[in-house]
Amino acid sequence: MEREKLIEVCPVCGNADLYYEVGGYAGTVYHCKECGYIGAFVIEANEEMIEKIREKYKRERISEMSKDKQD
């Protein structure tokens, strides 16, 4: 049985372009280059999960943009 490939992604936008902000004894803090998320929590996701995270992020961004236009 082959193991499914999991990728570490940003929990906010689903982007895999993360780098270590801080690491070592205190733990790892990641920084997302796409949305600016900074935190210790990342998601190990398969392609399906990544797509769902990205879709949710896009919907939220569109919603925020439409609210800004109304103000």
Biopython code that builds the backbone (N, CA, C, O; Angstrom):
import numpy as np
from Bio.PDB.StructureBuilder import StructureBuilder

atoms = [
    (1, "MET", "N", (0.838, -1.179, 0.000)),
    (1, "MET", "CA", (0.000, 0.000, 0.000)),
    (1, "MET", "C", (0.883, 1.244, 0.000)),
    (1, "MET", "O", (1.771, 1.393, 0.840)),
    (2, "GLU", "N", (0.630, 2.116, -0.938)),
    (2, "GLU", "CA", (1.448, 3.313, -1.084)),
    (2, "GLU", "C", (0.910, 4.429, -0.193)),
    (2, "GLU", "O", (-0.300, 4.641, -0.118)),
    (3, "ARG", "N", (1.807, 5.134, 0.478)),
    (3, "ARG", "CA", (1.400, 6.241, 1.352)),
    (3, "ARG", "C", (1.071, 7.469, 0.518)),
    (3, "ARG", "O", (1.736, 7.764, -0.475)),
    (4, "GLU", "N", (0.045, 8.168, 0.936)),
    (4, "GLU", "CA", (-0.354, 9.388, 0.252)),
    (4, "GLU", "C", (0.662, 10.494, 0.541)),
    (4, "GLU", "O", (1.131, 10.637, 1.670)),
    (5, "LYS", "N", (0.991, 11.266, -0.478)),
    (5, "LYS", "CA", (1.957, 12.341, -0.324)),
    (5, "LYS", "C", (1.296, 13.520, 0.391)),
    (5, "LYS", "O", (0.277, 14.040, -0.063)),
    (6, "LEU", "N", (1.885, 13.931, 1.507)),
    (6, "LEU", "CA", (1.389, 15.069, 2.265)),
    (6, "LEU", "C", (2.389, 16.211, 2.168)),
    (6, "LEU", "O", (3.601, 15.997, 2.191)),
    (7, "ILE", "N", (1.870, 17.410, 2.061)),
    (7, "ILE", "CA", (2.694, 18.601, 1.901)),
    (7, "ILE", "C", (2.369, 19.554, 3.040)),
    (7, "ILE", "O", (1.199, 19.729, 3.381)),
    (8, "GLU", "N", (3.389, 20.177, 3.638)),
    (8, "GLU", "CA", (3.150, 21.193, 4.662)),
    (8, "GLU", "C", (2.691, 22.470, 3.978)),
    (8, "GLU", "O", (3.377, 23.000, 3.104)),
    (9, "VAL", "N", (1.511, 22.966, 4.389)),
    (9, "VAL", "CA", (0.956, 24.173, 3.781)),
    (9, "VAL", "C", (0.468, 25.142, 4.853)),
    (9, "VAL", "O", (0.254, 24.766, 6.006)),
    (10, "CYS", "N", (0.301, 26.376, 4.450)),
    (10, "CYS", "CA", (-0.235, 27.427, 5.311)),
    (10, "CYS", "C", (-1.686, 27.110, 5.657)),
    (10, "CYS", "O", (-2.459, 26.755, 4.767)),
    (11, "PRO", "N", (-2.077, 27.229, 6.932)),
    (11, "PRO", "CA", (-3.463, 26.947, 7.307)),
    (11, "PRO", "C", (-4.445, 28.024, 6.844)),
    (11, "PRO", "O", (-5.655, 27.797, 6.852)),
    (12, "VAL", "N", (-3.945, 29.179, 6.445)),
    (12, "VAL", "CA", (-4.808, 30.277, 6.012)),
    (12, "VAL", "C", (-5.108, 30.205, 4.522)),
    (12, "VAL", "O", (-6.270, 30.253, 4.118)),
    (13, "CYS", "N", (-4.053, 30.087, 3.691)),
    (13, "CYS", "CA", (-4.249, 30.173, 2.239)),
    (13, "CYS", "C", (-3.919, 28.890, 1.481)),
    (13, "CYS", "O", (-4.225, 28.790, 0.293)),
    (14, "GLY", "N", (-3.305, 27.911, 2.134)),
    (14, "GLY", "CA", (-2.989, 26.649, 1.479)),
    (14, "GLY", "C", (-1.716, 26.657, 0.659)),
    (14, "GLY", "O", (-1.441, 25.697, -0.062)),
    (15, "ASN", "N", (-0.938, 27.714, 0.753)),
    (15, "ASN", "CA", (0.295, 27.819, -0.016)),
    (15, "ASN", "C", (1.412, 27.025, 0.663)),
    (15, "ASN", "O", (1.534, 27.031, 1.888)),
    (16, "ALA", "N", (2.217, 26.348, -0.141)),
    (16, "ALA", "CA", (3.330, 25.562, 0.393)),
    (16, "ALA", "C", (4.623, 26.370, 0.464)),
    (16, "ALA", "O", (5.654, 25.850, 0.891)),
    (17, "ASP", "N", (4.578, 27.624, 0.055)),
    (17, "ASP", "CA", (5.768, 28.472, 0.047)),
    (17, "ASP", "C", (5.963, 29.094, 1.432)),
    (17, "ASP", "O", (5.689, 30.275, 1.647)),
    (18, "LEU", "N", (6.444, 28.267, 2.361)),
    (18, "LEU", "CA", (6.662, 28.666, 3.750)),
    (18, "LEU", "C", (8.154, 28.706, 4.040)),
    (18, "LEU", "O", (8.930, 27.961, 3.442)),
    (19, "TYR", "N", (8.549, 29.571, 4.952)),
    (19, "TYR", "CA", (9.927, 29.524, 5.427)),
    (19, "TYR", "C", (9.933, 29.686, 6.939)),
    (19, "TYR", "O", (8.972, 30.176, 7.532)),
    (20, "TYR", "N", (11.033, 29.265, 7.547)),
    (20, "TYR", "CA", (11.157, 29.336, 9.000)),
    (20, "TYR", "C", (11.443, 30.770, 9.415)),
    (20, "TYR", "O", (12.411, 31.380, 8.961)),
    (21, "GLU", "N", (10.599, 31.294, 10.276)),
    (21, "GLU", "CA", (10.817, 32.621, 10.853)),
    (21, "GLU", "C", (11.752, 32.477, 12.058)),
    (21, "GLU", "O", (12.691, 33.255, 12.228)),
    (22, "VAL", "N", (11.476, 31.470, 12.887)),
    (22, "VAL", "CA", (12.260, 31.172, 14.080)),
    (22, "VAL", "C", (12.261, 29.659, 14.238)),
    (22, "VAL", "O", (11.301, 28.995, 13.849)),
    (23, "GLY", "N", (13.305, 29.122, 14.792)),
    (23, "GLY", "CA", (13.339, 27.683, 15.028)),
    (23, "GLY", "C", (14.277, 27.368, 16.168)),
    (23, "GLY", "O", (14.886, 28.259, 16.760)),
    (24, "GLY", "N", (14.383, 26.108, 16.463)),
    (24, "GLY", "CA", (15.291, 25.695, 17.512)),
    (24, "GLY", "C", (14.573, 25.254, 18.762)),
    (24, "GLY", "O", (13.516, 24.626, 18.697)),
    (25, "TYR", "N", (15.151, 25.587, 19.908)),
    (25, "TYR", "CA", (14.643, 25.125, 21.194)),
    (25, "TYR", "C", (13.210, 25.580, 21.455)),
    (25, "TYR", "O", (12.408, 24.822, 22.001)),
    (26, "ALA", "N", (12.888, 26.795, 21.073)),
    (26, "ALA", "CA", (11.555, 27.350, 21.335)),
    (26, "ALA", "C", (10.487, 26.791, 20.399)),
    (26, "ALA", "O", (9.297, 27.020, 20.612)),
    (27, "GLY", "N", (10.893, 26.077, 19.389)),
    (27, "GLY", "CA", (9.942, 25.542, 18.416)),
    (27, "GLY", "C", (10.044, 26.296, 17.100)),
    (27, "GLY", "O", (10.755, 27.296, 16.996)),
    (28, "THR", "N", (9.347, 25.820, 16.125)),
    (28, "THR", "CA", (9.412, 26.410, 14.799)),
    (28, "THR", "C", (8.249, 27.363, 14.584)),
    (28, "THR", "O", (7.104, 27.057, 14.920)),
    (29, "VAL", "N", (8.558, 28.517, 14.022)),
    (29, "VAL", "CA", (7.533, 29.478, 13.625)),
    (29, "VAL", "C", (7.678, 29.677, 12.125)),
    (29, "VAL", "O", (8.751, 30.024, 11.633)),
    (30, "TYR", "N", (6.590, 29.453, 11.408)),
    (30, "TYR", "CA", (6.588, 29.542, 9.954)),
    (30, "TYR", "C", (6.049, 30.891, 9.493)),
    (30, "TYR", "O", (5.268, 31.536, 10.193)),
    (31, "HIS", "N", (6.479, 31.304, 8.304)),
    (31, "HIS", "CA", (5.996, 32.531, 7.669)),
    (31, "HIS", "C", (5.583, 32.174, 6.245)),
    (31, "HIS", "O", (6.366, 31.599, 5.489)),
    (32, "CYS", "N", (4.342, 32.521, 5.884)),
    (32, "CYS", "CA", (3.829, 32.239, 4.542)),
    (32, "CYS", "C", (4.116, 33.424, 3.628)),
    (32, "CYS", "O", (3.781, 34.561, 3.959)),
    (33, "LYS", "N", (4.727, 33.164, 2.495)),
    (33, "LYS", "CA", (5.053, 34.221, 1.543)),
    (33, "LYS", "C", (3.821, 34.732, 0.802)),
    (33, "LYS", "O", (3.843, 35.844, 0.275)),
    (34, "GLU", "N", (2.756, 33.948, 0.750)),
    (34, "GLU", "CA", (1.546, 34.325, 0.008)),
    (34, "GLU", "C", (0.661, 35.287, 0.807)),
    (34, "GLU", "O", (0.327, 36.367, 0.320)),
    (35, "CYS", "N", (0.283, 34.904, 2.022)),
    (35, "CYS", "CA", (-0.699, 35.697, 2.782)),
    (35, "CYS", "C", (-0.101, 36.418, 3.989)),
    (35, "CYS", "O", (-0.767, 37.252, 4.603)),
    (36, "GLY", "N", (1.151, 36.102, 4.335)),
    (36, "GLY", "CA", (1.787, 36.765, 5.463)),
    (36, "GLY", "C", (1.560, 36.088, 6.808)),
    (36, "GLY", "O", (1.988, 36.604, 7.840)),
    (37, "TYR", "N", (0.892, 34.940, 6.809)),
    (37, "TYR", "CA", (0.654, 34.204, 8.056)),
    (37, "TYR", "C", (1.971, 33.933, 8.760)),
    (37, "TYR", "O", (2.955, 33.544, 8.131)),
    (38, "ILE", "N", (1.983, 34.142, 10.075)),
    (38, "ILE", "CA", (3.128, 33.789, 10.910)),
    (38, "ILE", "C", (2.593, 32.994, 12.091)),
    (38, "ILE", "O", (1.742, 33.478, 12.838)),
    (39, "GLY", "N", (3.094, 31.770, 12.259)),
    (39, "GLY", "CA", (2.646, 30.947, 13.367)),
    (39, "GLY", "C", (3.317, 29.596, 13.384)),
    (39, "GLY", "O", (4.017, 29.222, 12.443)),
    (40, "ALA", "N", (3.098, 28.868, 14.457)),
    (40, "ALA", "CA", (3.715, 27.559, 14.638)),
    (40, "ALA", "C", (2.909, 26.447, 13.987)),
    (40, "ALA", "O", (3.415, 25.341, 13.794)),
    (41, "PHE", "N", (1.664, 26.733, 13.648)),
    (41, "PHE", "CA", (0.763, 25.712, 13.126)),
    (41, "PHE", "C", (0.781, 25.693, 11.602)),
    (41, "PHE", "O", (0.502, 26.708, 10.964)),
    (42, "VAL", "N", (1.107, 24.550, 11.019)),
    (42, "VAL", "CA", (0.966, 24.325, 9.581)),
    (42, "VAL", "C", (0.189, 23.024, 9.396)),
    (42, "VAL", "O", (0.078, 22.216, 10.319)),
    (43, "ILE", "N", (-0.336, 22.837, 8.216)),
    (43, "ILE", "CA", (-1.144, 21.659, 7.934)),
    (43, "ILE", "C", (-0.389, 20.743, 6.989)),
    (43, "ILE", "O", (0.166, 21.197, 5.988)),
    (44, "GLU", "N", (-0.367, 19.457, 7.303)),
    (44, "GLU", "CA", (0.138, 18.453, 6.370)),
    (44, "GLU", "C", (-1.067, 17.971, 5.585)),
    (44, "GLU", "O", (-1.911, 17.247, 6.113)),
    (45, "ALA", "N", (-1.148, 18.372, 4.321)),
    (45, "ALA", "CA", (-2.360, 18.137, 3.542)),
    (45, "ALA", "C", (-2.062, 17.422, 2.233)),
    (45, "ALA", "O", (-0.967, 17.517, 1.678)),
    (46, "ASN", "N", (-3.081, 16.699, 1.757)),
    (46, "ASN", "CA", (-2.992, 16.116, 0.420)),
    (46, "ASN", "C", (-3.549, 17.141, -0.574)),
    (46, "ASN", "O", (-4.001, 18.213, -0.171)),
    (47, "GLU", "N", (-3.519, 16.818, -1.856)),
    (47, "GLU", "CA", (-3.945, 17.766, -2.890)),
    (47, "GLU", "C", (-5.401, 18.207, -2.715)),
    (47, "GLU", "O", (-5.724, 19.375, -2.931)),
    (48, "GLU", "N", (-6.270, 17.288, -2.329)),
    (48, "GLU", "CA", (-7.689, 17.616, -2.154)),
    (48, "GLU", "C", (-7.886, 18.628, -1.020)),
    (48, "GLU", "O", (-8.639, 19.591, -1.161)),
    (49, "MET", "N", (-7.205, 18.400, 0.096)),
    (49, "MET", "CA", (-7.310, 19.317, 1.229)),
    (49, "MET", "C", (-6.748, 20.688, 0.875)),
    (49, "MET", "O", (-7.317, 21.714, 1.250)),
    (50, "ILE", "N", (-5.637, 20.704, 0.158)),
    (50, "ILE", "CA", (-5.020, 21.968, -0.243)),
    (50, "ILE", "C", (-5.984, 22.771, -1.104)),
    (50, "ILE", "O", (-6.133, 23.977, -0.907)),
    (51, "GLU", "N", (-6.632, 22.123, -2.044)),
    (51, "GLU", "CA", (-7.585, 22.807, -2.923)),
    (51, "GLU", "C", (-8.746, 23.390, -2.120)),
    (51, "GLU", "O", (-9.191, 24.501, -2.410)),
    (52, "LYS", "N", (-9.242, 22.671, -1.125)),
    (52, "LYS", "CA", (-10.340, 23.172, -0.290)),
    (52, "LYS", "C", (-9.908, 24.393, 0.520)),
    (52, "LYS", "O", (-10.668, 25.352, 0.650)),
    (53, "ILE", "N", (-8.701, 24.362, 1.061)),
    (53, "ILE", "CA", (-8.182, 25.508, 1.819)),
    (53, "ILE", "C", (-8.063, 26.716, 0.902)),
    (53, "ILE", "O", (-8.454, 27.821, 1.278)),
    (54, "ARG", "N", (-7.523, 26.517, -0.302)),
    (54, "ARG", "CA", (-7.357, 27.621, -1.254)),
    (54, "ARG", "C", (-8.696, 28.200, -1.684)),
    (54, "ARG", "O", (-8.831, 29.418, -1.799)),
    (55, "GLU", "N", (-9.690, 27.348, -1.924)),
    (55, "GLU", "CA", (-11.024, 27.825, -2.311)),
    (55, "GLU", "C", (-11.642, 28.668, -1.200)),
    (55, "GLU", "O", (-12.225, 29.720, -1.463)),
    (56, "LYS", "N", (-11.512, 28.203, 0.042)),
    (56, "LYS", "CA", (-12.058, 28.952, 1.182)),
    (56, "LYS", "C", (-11.361, 30.299, 1.310)),
    (56, "LYS", "O", (-12.013, 31.314, 1.557)),
    (57, "TYR", "N", (-10.045, 30.319, 1.144)),
    (57, "TYR", "CA", (-9.278, 31.563, 1.236)),
    (57, "TYR", "C", (-9.726, 32.543, 0.156)),
    (57, "TYR", "O", (-9.894, 33.731, 0.433)),
    (58, "LYS", "N", (-9.921, 32.059, -1.072)),
    (58, "LYS", "CA", (-10.365, 32.929, -2.168)),
    (58, "LYS", "C", (-11.750, 33.498, -1.886)),
    (58, "LYS", "O", (-11.991, 34.682, -2.121)),
    (59, "ARG", "N", (-12.666, 32.667, -1.383)),
    (59, "ARG", "CA", (-14.016, 33.148, -1.054)),
    (59, "ARG", "C", (-13.962, 34.237, 0.010)),
    (59, "ARG", "O", (-14.657, 35.248, -0.095)),
    (60, "GLU", "N", (-13.143, 34.034, 1.028)),
    (60, "GLU", "CA", (-13.030, 35.021, 2.101)),
    (60, "GLU", "C", (-12.431, 36.323, 1.588)),
    (60, "GLU", "O", (-12.862, 37.404, 1.990)),
    (61, "ARG", "N", (-11.454, 36.231, 0.716)),
    (61, "ARG", "CA", (-10.833, 37.433, 0.132)),
    (61, "ARG", "C", (-11.839, 38.207, -0.706)),
    (61, "ARG", "O", (-11.901, 39.434, -0.628)),
    (62, "ILE", "N", (-12.627, 37.499, -1.508)),
    (62, "ILE", "CA", (-13.644, 38.150, -2.334)),
    (62, "ILE", "C", (-14.671, 38.830, -1.442)),
    (62, "ILE", "O", (-15.095, 39.951, -1.725)),
    (63, "SER", "N", (-15.073, 38.163, -0.369)),
    (63, "SER", "CA", (-16.034, 38.727, 0.576)),
    (63, "SER", "C", (-15.480, 39.991, 1.230)),
    (63, "SER", "O", (-16.198, 40.982, 1.365)),
    (64, "GLU", "N", (-14.218, 39.964, 1.634)),
    (64, "GLU", "CA", (-13.577, 41.133, 2.239)),
    (64, "GLU", "C", (-13.507, 42.289, 1.256)),
    (64, "GLU", "O", (-13.745, 43.439, 1.625)),
    (65, "MET", "N", (-13.180, 41.987, 0.006)),
    (65, "MET", "CA", (-13.062, 43.028, -1.013)),
    (65, "MET", "C", (-14.416, 43.676, -1.283)),
    (65, "MET", "O", (-14.489, 44.892, -1.461)),
    (66, "SER", "N", (-15.483, 42.893, -1.315)),
    (66, "SER", "CA", (-16.809, 43.457, -1.567)),
    (66, "SER", "C", (-17.271, 44.306, -0.381)),
    (66, "SER", "O", (-17.963, 45.305, -0.578)),
    (67, "LYS", "N", (-16.901, 43.928, 0.847)),
    (67, "LYS", "CA", (-17.226, 44.738, 2.024)),
    (67, "LYS", "C", (-16.498, 46.076, 1.970)),
    (67, "LYS", "O", (-17.071, 47.117, 2.292)),
    (68, "ASP", "N", (-15.223, 46.044, 1.557)),
    (68, "ASP", "CA", (-14.440, 47.275, 1.459)),
    (68, "ASP", "C", (-15.041, 48.228, 0.435)),
    (68, "ASP", "O", (-15.035, 49.440, 0.650)),
    (69, "LYS", "N", (-15.554, 47.713, -0.662)),
    (69, "LYS", "CA", (-16.158, 48.550, -1.700)),
    (69, "LYS", "C", (-17.453, 49.185, -1.213)),
    (69, "LYS", "O", (-17.796, 50.287, -1.640)),
    (70, "GLN", "N", (-18.178, 48.505, -0.326)),
    (70, "GLN", "CA", (-19.438, 49.031, 0.191)),
    (70, "GLN", "C", (-19.209, 50.161, 1.189)),
    (70, "GLN", "O", (-20.065, 51.034, 1.338)),
    (71, "ASP", "N", (-18.080, 50.156, 1.865)),
    (71, "ASP", "CA", (-17.781, 51.187, 2.881)),
    (71, "ASP", "C", (-17.377, 52.449, 2.247)),
    (71, "ASP", "O", (-17.089, 53.425, 2.941)),
]
sb = StructureBuilder()
sb.init_structure("model")
sb.init_model(0)
sb.init_chain("A")
sb.init_seg("    ")
for serial, (resi, resn, name, xyz) in enumerate(atoms, 1):
    if name == "N":
        sb.init_residue(resn, " ", resi, " ")
    sb.init_atom(name, np.array(xyz, "f"), 0.0, 1.0, " ", f" {name:<3s}", serial, name[0])
structure = sb.get_structure()
